[in-house]
Amino acid sequence: MKKAILSIFAAALLVTGCSSAKPSETPAPAAGGQAETKAPDAKPSKRVVLVTPEKIGLNPFFAQQDEGVKKAGKEFGVEVKTVESADHSAIEQNLRSAVADNYDLIITSGFESEDALKKVATENPKKSFAIIDTVVDLPNVRSVVFREHEAAYLLGAAAGLATKKNVVGMVAAVDIPLLKKYTVGFEEGLKSTNPNAKFIVNYVGGFSDPAKAKELALTQFAQGADFIAGAAAVGDLGVFEAAKEKGFYTSGQDIDRTVTDPEHIVLSQLKGSDAVAYQTVKDFASGTFKFGPVDYGLKEDGVGVTFVTKESKSPLSPFIGQEVVNKVKAIRDDIVAGKVTVRDPLK
């Protein structure tokens, strides 16, 4: 799965706010959003809103953030609400509405939200904001990012050890800098374990086109690839379909996709957007919230790969095998210990 080199699935999440509701109030759901969750508490609580850049739909990246915010809300007595933007044009208005509703913390997500957040946060310097999966350099914004290149490196290393044809592919969403963390990290991991392997990468041109992604995966299969990574967000569904039809092996993104078809989807590159959303709300509730960049990699368990850093309910595919897993676990340990450095292609 290789979306134009960087972080597969540029997707989004948001949050905002300030003000407190009376203990007896039941906050009304916002149009197009989900009902607000308020922990039973005798005193006014902090209020947090998550604004996604699009409908949650089939993209697990957004669903995980929603889950993380809600979990933290229940555990730490914070009122939380998720507002799904109908499309990218609605992001700015939803952020402005969150400010008008006086939320204490406003969270959003993804590069699609950058411009809108820059405007709204600049105009409201006393408001607290956070953005997940990209950086907005403002004094009242926490930017939560991932070292996806570390997990992509592990995924590529596994592919290099497992391939029988020495041809490995990746279908990525769009050719933008953000996705270089995926494509470059994957290729460098591949070459580290199999210098002779050929790497093919193609771009879908969007994040929600399974038909085009399937077409590209079939083309790569015709060129000899026996492992084709999916890094195309919703487009990965097309890669999975092609793998099932032709019998090649593939991998998913963000969550454990192996459970849907363990015979063909043999690995997943994991991204803990639920964990970072949870941590963001937790820090805000506990008074440890700080502005500025915060990043999560293998060491912090923010990214990973199934069977290597996290167990799976699926059986391990013979195509991968325990020997490959053990070798990649050793690489993971070396990265965490600082013995192996995976370069960030954006720096």
Steps between C-alpha positions, in 0.01 A plus 500: 500500500684798383335833455731741336767492758398590848219426726238290349162626568522863534177528685363718768377581848416809692411640842413837661379704782436675830201539735309279732149362501284490810497159668137444408537601136489244221698647209322479169672331205639731232361471151684225318682398818464244776342555836715643773623263768496645849640311794274511805660764716378739764717783376540672163740307277730595219359471151683360198390469140652295222445633146579254224581633151250266338242237588648216701364249250728206418826661606608348834736790563207725596306230681798433726532865595131518582537194723806641676333832578188330633699259716696785659183700551344221703812429702591858587160666534523708184205589277590397144336524162601398147398714203544344156556749219286423196799591282826695524323829435309459827807466724552870564134562581495205741809635675341843527183346639708319763654833603156664515375210715785578739668159510811485715701294252441463128668206326523443127705277274690468175661729247155577360431696819826697510387819324170521685667447837765762428229758436280414796781448753671824396174695544441338842838505676350428843334179383670160524529284188660172398550340161583135434725372221650831387667812637354848544765724652299735720538574873150378586513172304630157600612308189488122545699311238619144442829353390325289238829447319613274785204265461522518120865397529400190697227416250746532211757289685240225545404517133865474398546187709172338393484563124567199282519693173712795613232736368304705754242772436310774677179676401500842666230766512661816363850618415547761773781559752297361791483154345875480454518371855322191370658451161858598583496327838362183341754496218794556736381216724457277195852572377646446847396133499494435125722734296410317179123543534322715241261758641198628307286790625192650336266776616122492489456878497258503793407338830168339411529321164505120547443440128814689396701345783395153387601578142847610615541193720412272207759681287767447764404134530539465123853640542585215736426640847401236756458753783320830442454734796189714522549864595199657335252548786158381380672402174663211686170314468572472129850365567353240735247396236774458239709293742210264561433462128860444391648335808775748585570633850429846635491714814265757651539826688422656837311204652540123481356424157616137503183396682289563188700263274802344677579286196587802288527800736802372691622815680380846602692818569350633821445860598360575844283800422264382775784500753621851413147641502447340841833638627419849372171512694663339804777761508247780468285360780796446733661839440812363328399614151772696319504668161753423229596179315470156658597189305435129549705216351597142575646592838174661615284227343342759272572296187570136431438188292274204576677191638814710555388765750141384560341158503208421270189287521595365157736208448844594370520440124754240383607760241637708787587227750638522852862523385427822312307638798792426733746676271277807468449508878878521533504795257226666703707460818803653328296802387363557851849463648644748252723244328310545175382844390210529258523836329199725481463578127334832583810635674 
